[in-house]
Amino acid sequence: MQNKQTLLKAYNFRHACKIFDTSKTINDDDFEFILETARLSPTSFGMEGVRLTVITNKELQKQIKPLCWNQNQIDTCSHLVIFKTKTKDLKPHSPWVEQQFAKRGLPKEAQEQYMQVYANFHQTLKSQDIYEWGARQTYIMLSSMITSAAVIGIDSCPIEGFEKEKLESFFNIDTTQEEIALVCAFGYRVNPQPKKQRMALSEMCEFIR
């Protein structure tokens, strides 16, 4: 029961913090805890194709701000995280995919069968959807990070408002290999949290018993 209440308290604490206290910095131990929950997050087929760029340099955050709709979260936060997804490496039968399946220690026949299931799945995707599929994995990781941050009293704000191509160019990202999917700011709030507004479970859930 205590664990349940701890988690519910974190969910009630969490909100999209729009401006952070620039006088406060997340310590290394706390942010490594948040990153560890990211590392342990699930990904489709266990491909682990998400890559993170963590920015604490304030000058760099200021430079990035105009590429993120000049949102205050970008340069008031303690840690700014850029979520990227691999693209080329996620294609069936790539060396990366073979490596990911091989490290599971499966018998060769089972590994080949699993890789064929993976290839069949990707036949249902258009080539341009490799990015969309990979990007969805970043949201799973984001959820882990913002929840674990809330558990230890750290605020966050997921950000989809940014100019993707310009941000990728700023970081000299080879977009044939990976692309930016998401940005998230972490830090400590300045203003009180607004009242959380959520629909009732009865509106959200349908039960079939």
C-alpha angles and dihedrals in degrees: 000000000000091000090051092051091047091055095044090049089054092050091050090047094050119090136147098277109210099190130024134207104259091199092066126073128190109242120239095248093054094047092047087055089054091048091049090057087052091052091051094049120116123254128190110274086357090274095146091206097155120108126189132209111198115201122194097153105112095205091053091049089054091052091051095047097084088053089056099055090270091281114175093226091071099067102022095057125095096224126020116196125200112201116209131180127211113238114174093040092054093063115109117273094013115143088250093055091046090050092050092052094042094057090063090074095230121159111268094252093050091047092052091048091051091049090052090053087052091050091048090052091053091051086069089059127074113235092253089054092069086085093047091050092047092046090057088062090059090060091055089053091045091055091054092049099048091046095049089046090054091050089062096040100261121138128222143182124202110216127203093161104099139108100255101195094044092048091050090049091049090057094040090238116179098230092195085070107032141356137204114255107168146001128212132185124210129192143093125308125247099193129051115267113262118238109281112244117201134153120249119268088244089063095046104040134063116192123206110188 
